[in-house]
């Protein structure tokens, strides 16, 4: 069976078409052209704004013209993670595989976040069997790496009074709130120094971690590869002379890092002891993450001696800061049981030109003051270590409205179809709804979607029955709104 055999055929066919189009964040030119060509082919009114968002509008089913206008919203970019580092996300299609009740990709992120939301919006636009009032579709750019599209939405792109965000990842749940977030970057300027003679160089590799979304998955206790590398290096730094040549880990600010590595030199006479201590370290880590990170590997191998290393002071301060900085869940919500309120993710460590090491962290909280508190704690640690620290503009959270009319209708639709009242939740991730609310305070908003697992990693997969229920809930909701 392939994705073309799945029902509803229209929804899965459009999703498959979308997956033929490269769409990395900040490089949405091809998917934007696809959307505009799709609109032209089907006679749909469409426009773009200066930042590159696409808006479409379809008229109401005859007799439903006076119903409230509903905005269906998703983002056109995707997280690009692959087990094959040579995979070209800018030019290659995503190859999907149907496996039992799931759709996944061959070795890459699937792009269901948020390709399935975009597909649902387009399917509504062309499905003549549906009953609905006026519908607007808004497809934003660069949601994954900065919420740039939502933050710069052009005037007049949407006019509706209700907005359904199609970017949630759990069946039988309706979301009415989300965390706000801010990124913190820390720059270490180092001096390359000649590699001391007589050192034996080792490469520490952490690989095959689960990774995942730094908001949705932060509470699952998964390993942060950057932390694991820093933890071992710091311990060795206390006992042995250590020359750090290279340290790299993670990729995207909103993904838990799955892999990281460091190359460092030690005195030849210390090598055997360090290897023994590493073996004990691996045993400790395997025990700590048993049942969670069973596929993760930690290896220590000999490496060629580089010509230069990072100067000793910067290396010492960098390792200490990476080890000391908070990571993971900081606090739980007192309002919604089981909801992470505040968290931080040590997202990436990169070597830049001009001898700069860039560390990126991402902070989230549904409480604005707590978001900035954890961001400033991160700042304090890296500033003490001598880094230049910068905070991004951030984005606001979305405060739940438990009296929402749209919430009532979305919940009624799911219960009527499937006999279960969906759970009402907030999400510890950055939906674009908070930004829409800033400039369109009248909007009544909810978010729902099918079950997705492993988003932002090559293990991403989409549950087929949940996707079918998602489509049923959406289409019935539109019909209910058409009668208002």
Secondary structure, 3 states (H helix, E strand, C coil): CCHHHCCCHHHHHHHHHHCCCCCECCCCHHHHHHHHHHHHHCCCEEEECCCCCEEEEECCCCCCCCCCCEEEEEECCECCCECCCCCCCCCCCCCEEEECCEEEECCECCCHHHHHHHHHHHHHHHCCCCCCCCEEEEEECCCCCCCHHHHCCCCCCCCCCEEEECCCCCCCEEEEEECEEEEEEEEEECCEEECCCCEEEEEEEEECCCCCECCCCHHHCCCCHHHHHHHHHHHHHCCCCEEEEEEEECCCCCECCCCEEEEEEEEHHHHHHHHHHHHHHHHHHHHHCCCCCCCCEEEEEEECCCCEEECHHHHHHHHHHHHHCCCEEEEECCCCCCCEEEEEEEEEEEEECCCEEEEEEEEEECCHHHHHHHHHHHHHHHHHCCCEEEECCCECCECCCCCCHHHHHHHHHHHHHHCCCCEEEEECCCCCHHHHHHHCCCCEEEECCCCEECCCCCCCEEEHHHHHHHHHHHHHHHHHHHCC
